[in-house]
């Protein structure tokens, strides 16, 4: 039996449930010696991941195929995440490293959904040290993900562009509409940054940084309201490329650069506020209100 066939049979038997050496041997009618050898080979082949000593979990064959097709650096990152979270429910690689327009300032963006949330800072540092990268790691519990997917418009942008390893069919949650309350919260955040930007006008780079955050948030809402979740379609961000480069580097920020991004950010917030006034609430708002009431 090839490793591929053994992997398929193992996954069919255990799915994403953890199993021991004894259970593995019983499933495949191996003796203990053969079982240990095959487990080791499958683990080295990234078909299985060790949950704890002598306990394993299988990656789905579909996700294993996706893993094999990744570029080397992204493959190493995905494997590192699976090794840290072998029982993960969902893994998403997204952002500029996936889009192919990363620069020297770019992080590797990763979203992980696990059964129960846990502290991420230590794991983030360990992966960064191992792979020598800058990592932006977001971790949700399954329950938190189901809430955030209806309240945070940016998640649908991430998934639209990302590479998805869905071990528990959680992506079906993306079919739910975004709650109006979620849009309003993000718009309110943009307006808060607006007040912060106004206080920093003498510090052009810092003010521009805030206006860029305002612009990204408000444009995301604007495009999401039109059911367009493609970052590459947000031409306004592309037009700000030179200004953004100055924000992220030591290049001097000119007065006209600040004015350009300030004017566009203020106009976009105004446009989005007008759009929000024309839409009503939906079933996701009802679900969110009930969830908050139970907390």
N, C-alpha and C positions, 0 to 999 in steps of 0.2 A: 504494500500500500504506500503510495506517495505521501509526502508531507501535506500536499494540498488536499488530497482525499481524506487524510486523517484529520486535518483541520476542519473540513466541512462536516465530517461525522461527529467530531467532538462538539462543534458549535450546535449541531442539530440536537445533540443529546443534552447539553447543559445550558445552551443559550448564553446569557450573561451571568449565570449563577456560578459562584465560586465552587471549585471541586478539589478534592485531595488526590494524592497519588493512588490511593486504594480505589477510589471511585473511577479514576481514569483507567486503571488496569482492568477493573471489572467491566467497564463499558467496552473496551477493545479486546478483552481476553488476553491481556499481556501478563507475563510474570513481572515481578517487581523490578528486576534488573532491566528488562526491555522497556518497561514503563518509564523508569528514570531517564534512560537514554533518549526516548522519544519526547518526553517533556522538555528536556534540555535542548534538543534540536528545535523544537517548535518555539520555545522561548527565544532562542537565538535568532530565529527566523521571523520574530515579531508576529507570530500567530497566536501566542499566549503571552500573558503578562502575569507576573507573580504578585499576588495580593499580600501574602505574608509567607512565612516559611512553610514550604510544602503545600501551599494552596494557590490555585491558579484560576484565571478567568480568560476566556477566549474572546478575541476581537471578531466581529462579524466578518465573513468572507468578503462582503461588499466593501466594508471599510478597509480591510487589508489590501484590497485591490487599489483603492484610492491612495493608501499609504505608499504603495509601490510606485505610483505614478507621480508622486511629488518630486519637486526639485530637491537636491541633496540637503540643503540647509533647512528647508521646511520639513522634510522627512525626519531629520534628526530632532527637530523641535517637537513634532507630533509624537514621536516615539518617547521622548523625554517626558512629555505630559502624560502619556499612557502609563509610563513607568511610575510616575508619582500618583496618578489617579487610575489604577487598573480597572476599577469598577465604575468609571465615569459613565454618565448617561449620554452626554453630547460633548463634542469638541468642535470648535469653530476657529479656523485660521482666517484672518481677514486683514484689511488695511492695505497700505501702500506696498508692503512686501509681497502681498498676493497679487495686487493690481499690476505690479511691475514698475511703479514710478517712485520707488523709495530713494531717499538720498542719505547722506551720512548722518543726518539727524534723526532718521526714522527708527521707531521701535518695531519689534515684532508683536503684532496684536493677536491675543488669544482669549477666547471665551471658553470656559469649562463649566458644564452643568453636572453636578454630582448629587447623589441622593440626599445628603445632608451637608450643609455648608461648613467650611472649616477655615482656619487662618491661612492666608495665602502668602504673606510677606516672606516667610522663611523659604517656602517652596520656590517663589519667584527668584530669590537670590541664588538658590542652589542651581536652578536652570540657567540663569544668566552666567554664573561662574563656569558651569560645565560647557556651555556652548559659546561663551564669549560674545554675548549679544545683549542688547537692551530690550527688555520684555515688558509689555503692558498686559498684565494678566488680570482678567475679570473672572470671578468664581461666583456662581449662583447655585443655590439648592434647587431641586426640581420645582418646589412650590414657589420659590421666589421668581424663577424663570417664567412660570405660568402667569405671574402677576406683571412682571416687567414687560413681557411681550405684548401686553395690551395697553401699557401705560408709557412706554418709551419708544417713540417713533424711530430712533436711531438703530434699534435692533434689526429692523427689516432692511435697512441699508447694509448692515454688516452681513446679514445672511444672503442678500442678493448678490454680493460680490465674493463671498467667502467660499472656503473649502470646508465641507461639512462632514463630520463623522457622527452620524446619529445612531446611537445604540439602542434607543428606546422610543423611536418615532415621535420625538418631541417637536420636530419641525412642523407637525400638523397644527400646533398651537399658533403658528404664524398666519393661519387662515382667518383668525379672529380679527375683527376691526380694532383699530387703535381708539381708545376712549378719548372723548373730547377733553376730559379732565387731564389726561396725559399731555395732550397738546398744550393746554392752558398752563400747566406746570412748567413745561419747557419754555413757553413764551415768557412767563413770569421770571424765569431764570435769566433769559436774555435781557429783560428790562432791568434786572438787578445789576447785571454787568454794565449796562448803559450808564447807570448812576456812578459806578466805580470808574468807568472810563472818563466821565466828565471831570472827576476829581484829579485825574492824572494827565490832563492836557499839556502841562508843562514838560512832562516826561513822555515825549512822542512815542518811543518804543513801547513803553508799558501801556499807554493809552491804545495804541494800535493793536497790541495783544488782546486787550479786552474787546475792542471792536471786531477783531477777527473771530473771537468766540461767539460774539453776538451774531455775526454774519453767518457763521456755520450753523448755529442753532436755528436761527430764523429761516434760513434757506432750506434746511432739512424739513422743517414743518411745512413750508410752502410746497415743496416737491412731494412730500408724503400726502398732503391733502389732495394732490392730483394723482395719487397712487403711482408715483414714479419714484422708485427706490434705487436708482442708478446714480452713484456718485459722479460717474463720468459725464452725466447729462447736466450737472450743476456748473454751467459755464461761468457763472459769476465768480466762483472760487478759482477757476482756471485763470480768469482775467486778473486776479489778485496775486498771481504767482510771484511776481517780483517783490511786492510788498511783504508777502509772507516770508520770503527768503530773508528779507532784511530783519523781520521780527525774530527769526530763529538764528540769526548770525550776528556778527559784529559790524555789519555794514550799517552806515549811518542812515537813520530814518529822516527823510526830508518832510518839510511841512506839507507839501502837496501830496505825499504818500499818505500821510495821516488823514488829510481832508478827503481823499478819494475813498478810503475804506470807511471813514466815519459817515460820509454821506450815503454810501450804499447800505451800510448797516442800519442807519436810521430809517431809510426808505423801506427796506425789507421788513423791518419790525412793524412799521406802519401798515404796509400791505398785508402782512400776515394777520395783524389785529383786525383788519377789515374782513378778511376771509373767515376768521374764527367767529365773527359776529353773525355769519350767515348759516352756520351749521348747528345742528342739534346734537343731543346726546344719543348714544346707541346702547346695545346690550352689554358692551364691555364696561360702560360707565355703571350700569346696574350691578354687574358682577363685582366690580371694584368697590362700590359702596357697601355691598353686603359683606365682602371680605374684610374691609376696614372695620365694619361694625362688630364683627366677631372677634377682632383682635383685642 
